[in-house]
Amino acid sequence: MLTKIPFYLKAAQVLLALVAVFYILYVGQSIIVPLVFALLLAVLLNPFVNFLTRKKVNRVLAICLALLSLFVVVFGVFYFIGAQISTFREALPELKMRAAALLDQGMAWFSDRFHVSQSKMDAWIDQKTSEGLNEVGGRVGSTILSLSSLLVLVFLVPVYIFLFLFYKPLLLAFLGQVFRNNQADTVTEVLASSKKMIQSYLMGLLIEMLIVAVLNSSALLIIGVDYAIVLGVIGAILNLIPYIGGVVAIALPVVMSLLSGTPSAALIVIGAYTLIQFIDNNFLVPMVVASKVKVNALVSIIVVLIGGAVWGVVGMFLAIPMTAILKVVFDKLPELNAFGMLIGDDLPPQSFLDSLKDNVEESQVGAEEKAQPDK
C-alpha cells in the first residue's frame, strides 16, 4: 500500500536537493562553467557547421572553419578595444592629475561643509591606504589564480566546442537510448526547442549589443566625452550582464566627464544613457531578446543574483539562458507545468483567476461550517 508523503517532507526533500545542486555548481565551477559556455557556443555554431556539411565539406574541416570564424570575431572585438585602450593609456598621467585635483576639491568642500579638519581627513586616507597595501599581498595570489583559471577557460572552451560538435550524433544517440518509447518524443521536442531558443537568444544578444554600442558611442561623441567609442563599446558589453551591467556602464562615462572638468556633461551623460536604457529595455530587449526567452522579470532578477553568488559575473550572464532551458523542460513535462508557468511571463487569464478565487472562498465557507458546533 502506497502512503502519501506529507507536504513538509516533500518541501524538505526539494530544499535538500537544491542545496546539493548549488553546492555542486559552486564547487565544480572550474569544470562546469567551460562546459556550459562551450555547449551554448556549439549550439550557436551548429547551423553553420550543418550548412558546410550540406555543401559536401568534411565534418572536421567544417567544425574547424566554424571555430576559426568565431576566433576571428572575438579577436576583432578585443583588438578594437585594445587599440582604443592604448590611446587611453597615453593620457593616463593627465587623468591622474585631474583625479587628484578633483579629489582635493571634494575634500576641501567636505571639510568646509561638515567642519572636519584637513589633517584628520589626510590621516584617515593614509590609514586606509596602508590597510589597502597590506591586503595587496593576499590579493596577488587570488589574481594569479583567476588569471590561470581564465587561461584554462580560453584553451578548454574551443576544445569542448569541437568535441560537442563532432560527437553530436553520439550524444543524440545516447539520449535516444536512455529515453525510449513515449519519452523519446518529449526529449526530441525539448532538444529542438532548447536549440532554437539558445540560437535565437544569443543572436538577439549580439544584435542588441551592436545597437547599444552604436547608440552609446554616438551619444558620447555628440556630448564630447573623451574616448567615446571605447566607452560606448565597453558599456554595450557590460549591458549583456542583466540589470547590473547597465549601472556600471553609466558610471564609466560619468567619471570620465568629471575628470574632464565638465560636471554639466556628466549630467547630460546620465540623461542620455537613461534614454538609451529606456529604449533598450522597452523596445530592443522585448523585440530582439526577450521574445526568444519567456522568463519574467522577477525570476530573472532572482536567478541573476543567484548566478552571481555561485559563479560570479559569468554566472550572471549564464543565469538567463539556463533558466530558459529549464522552462522549456518544465513546459514539456506535465508534472512540472506549474513551475514552467511560474518562470514564464504569460499571465493567466482572468477566468482562471476568478475560478481560483471562487474555490478559495468555497473552501473558507466549508471550513467555517465545520468549525461551528452542532446545534
Solvent accessible surface area in square Angstrom, and as a share of the most:
residue,aa,sasa,rsa
1,M,232,1.04
2,L,176,0.88
3,T,118,0.68
4,K,184,0.78
5,I,77,0.39
6,P,55,0.35
7,F,167,0.70
8,Y,153,0.58
9,L,78,0.39
10,K,96,0.41
11,A,45,0.35
12,A,45,0.35
13,Q,104,0.46
14,V,87,0.50
15,L,111,0.55
16,L,124,0.62
17,A,54,0.42
18,L,88,0.44
19,V,89,0.51
20,A,50,0.39
21,V,76,0.44
22,F,74,0.31
23,Y,144,0.55
24,I,106,0.54
25,L,38,0.19
26,Y,122,0.46
27,V,90,0.51
28,G,17,0.16
29,Q,61,0.27
30,S,79,0.51
31,I,112,0.57
32,I,41,0.21
33,V,14,0.08
34,P,6,0.04
35,L,64,0.32
36,V,24,0.14
37,F,44,0.19
38,A,0,0.00
39,L,80,0.40
40,L,6,0.03
41,L,43,0.21
42,A,4,0.03
43,V,23,0.13
44,L,34,0.17
45,L,19,0.09
46,N,9,0.04
47,P,61,0.38
48,F,79,0.33
49,V,0,0.00
50,N,38,0.20
51,F,93,0.39
52,L,21,0.11
53,T,41,0.24
54,R,162,0.59
55,K,125,0.53
56,K,184,0.78
57,V,40,0.23
58,N,100,0.51
59,R,61,0.22
60,V,63,0.36
61,L,95,0.47
62,A,0,0.00
63,I,0,0.00
64,C,58,0.35
65,L,66,0.33
66,A,0,0.00
67,L,33,0.17
68,L,101,0.50
69,S,50,0.32
70,L,38,0.19
71,F,126,0.53
72,V,87,0.50
73,V,96,0.55
74,V,69,0.39
75,F,118,0.49
76,G,35,0.34
77,V,54,0.31
78,F,138,0.58
79,Y,149,0.57
80,F,78,0.33
81,I,20,0.10
82,G,38,0.36
83,A,45,0.35
84,Q,46,0.20
85,I,65,0.33
86,S,51,0.33
87,T,67,0.39
88,F,58,0.24
89,R,158,0.58
90,E,143,0.64
91,A,25,0.20
92,L,64,0.32
93,P,83,0.52
94,E,86,0.38
95,L,9,0.05
96,K,128,0.54
97,M,143,0.64
98,R,78,0.29
99,A,41,0.32
100,A,53,0.41
101,A,48,0.38
102,L,70,0.35
103,L,101,0.50
104,D,86,0.44
105,Q,121,0.54
106,G,37,0.36
107,M,16,0.07
108,A,48,0.37
109,W,154,0.54
110,F,85,0.36
111,S,19,0.12
112,D,109,0.56
113,R,158,0.58
114,F,110,0.46
115,H,165,0.74
116,V,48,0.28
117,S,51,0.33
118,Q,81,0.36
119,S,79,0.51
120,K,143,0.61
121,M,26,0.11
122,D,62,0.32
123,A,61,0.47
124,W,147,0.51
125,I,56,0.29
126,D,96,0.50
127,Q,96,0.43
128,K,94,0.40
129,T,74,0.43
130,S,52,0.33
131,E,71,0.32
132,G,34,0.33
133,L,121,0.60
134,N,123,0.63
135,E,88,0.39
136,V,74,0.42
137,G,57,0.54
138,G,60,0.57
139,R,155,0.57
140,V,74,0.43
141,G,34,0.33
142,S,64,0.41
143,T,69,0.40
144,I,105,0.53
145,L,127,0.63
146,S,61,0.40
147,L,100,0.50
148,S,51,0.33
149,S,61,0.40
150,L,93,0.46
151,L,104,0.52
152,V,75,0.43
153,L,39,0.19
154,V,85,0.49
155,F,144,0.60
156,L,58,0.29
157,V,18,0.10
158,P,58,0.37
159,V,79,0.45
160,Y,50,0.19
161,I,1,0.01
162,F,52,0.21
163,L,72,0.36
164,F,47,0.20
165,L,4,0.02
166,F,75,0.31
167,Y,97,0.37
168,K,53,0.22
169,P,75,0.47
170,L,111,0.55
171,L,77,0.39
172,L,87,0.44
173,A,59,0.45
174,F,121,0.51
175,L,46,0.23
176,G,40,0.38
177,Q,109,0.48
178,V,79,0.45
179,F,73,0.30
180,R,139,0.51
181,N,134,0.69
182,N,125,0.64
183,Q,95,0.42
184,A,35,0.27
185,D,98,0.51
186,T,37,0.21
187,V,27,0.15
188,T,85,0.49
189,E,87,0.39
190,V,22,0.13
191,L,68,0.34
192,A,55,0.43
193,S,39,0.25
194,S,13,0.08
195,K,88,0.37
196,K,142,0.60
197,M,18,0.08
198,I,6,0.03
199,Q,35,0.15
200,S,32,0.21
201,Y,11,0.04
202,L,15,0.07
203,M,92,0.41
204,G,3,0.03
205,L,15,0.08
206,L,77,0.38
207,I,79,0.40
208,E,8,0.04
209,M,32,0.14
210,L,115,0.57
211,I,61,0.31
212,V,1,0.00
213,A,16,0.13
214,V,96,0.55
215,L,56,0.28
216,N,3,0.02
217,S,13,0.08
218,S,49,0.31
219,A,17,0.14
220,L,0,0.00
221,L,106,0.53
222,I,150,0.76
223,I,41,0.21
224,G,58,0.55
225,V,12,0.07
226,D,61,0.31
227,Y,53,0.20
228,A,4,0.03
229,I,68,0.34
230,V,6,0.04
231,L,16,0.08
232,G,0,0.00
233,V,25,0.14
234,I,43,0.22
235,G,1,0.01
236,A,1,0.01
237,I,60,0.30
238,L,42,0.21
239,N,20,0.10
240,L,36,0.18
241,I,24,0.12
242,P,25,0.16
243,Y,115,0.44
244,I,65,0.33
245,G,1,0.01
246,G,9,0.09
247,V,104,0.60
248,V,67,0.38
249,A,2,0.02
250,I,38,0.19
251,A,47,0.36
252,L,68,0.34
253,P,0,0.00
254,V,24,0.14
255,V,79,0.45
256,M,13,0.06
257,S,2,0.01
258,L,64,0.32
259,L,27,0.13
260,S,39,0.25
261,G,56,0.54
262,T,61,0.36
263,P,86,0.54
264,S,74,0.48
265,A,14,0.11
266,A,4,0.03
267,L,129,0.64
268,I,98,0.50
269,V,0,0.00
270,I,74,0.37
271,G,43,0.41
272,A,21,0.16
273,Y,2,0.01
274,T,77,0.45
275,L,108,0.54
276,I,11,0.05
277,Q,34,0.15
278,F,113,0.47
279,I,57,0.29
280,D,3,0.01
281,N,87,0.44
282,N,75,0.38
283,F,103,0.43
284,L,18,0.09
285,V,41,0.23
286,P,56,0.35
287,M,130,0.58
288,V,28,0.16
289,V,11,0.07
290,A,36,0.28
291,S,49,0.32
292,K,85,0.36
293,V,8,0.04
294,K,93,0.39
295,V,18,0.10
296,N,32,0.17
297,A,66,0.51
298,L,125,0.62
299,V,22,0.13
300,S,8,0.05
301,I,76,0.38
302,I,82,0.41
303,V,28,0.16
304,V,2,0.01
305,L,101,0.50
306,I,66,0.33
307,G,12,0.12
308,G,16,0.15
309,A,82,0.63
310,V,22,0.13
311,W,23,0.08
312,G,32,0.30
313,V,93,0.54
314,V,47,0.27
315,G,1,0.01
316,M,33,0.15
317,F,41,0.17
318,L,1,0.00
319,A,10,0.08
320,I,17,0.09
321,P,0,0.00
322,M,64,0.29
323,T,11,0.06
324,A,4,0.03
325,I,44,0.22
326,L,92,0.46
327,K,29,0.12
328,V,21,0.12
329,V,42,0.24
330,F,37,0.15
331,D,66,0.34
332,K,71,0.30
333,L,54,0.27
334,P,106,0.66
335,E,130,0.58
336,L,52,0.26
337,N,64,0.33
338,A,65,0.50
339,F,108,0.45
340,G,0,0.00
341,M,109,0.49
342,L,123,0.61
343,I,19,0.10
344,G,9,0.09
345,D,65,0.34
346,D,108,0.56
347,L,164,0.81
348,P,44,0.28
349,P,88,0.56
350,Q,118,0.53
351,S,80,0.52
352,F,95,0.40
353,L,75,0.37
354,D,66,0.34
355,S,53,0.34
356,L,87,0.43
357,K,127,0.54
358,D,71,0.37
359,N,84,0.43
360,V,73,0.42
361,E,78,0.35
362,E,117,0.52
363,S,76,0.49
364,Q,105,0.47
365,V,81,0.46
366,G,26,0.25
367,A,61,0.47
368,E,108,0.49
369,E,114,0.51
370,K,180,0.76
371,A,84,0.65
372,Q,118,0.52
373,P,119,0.75
374,D,147,0.76
375,K,249,1.06
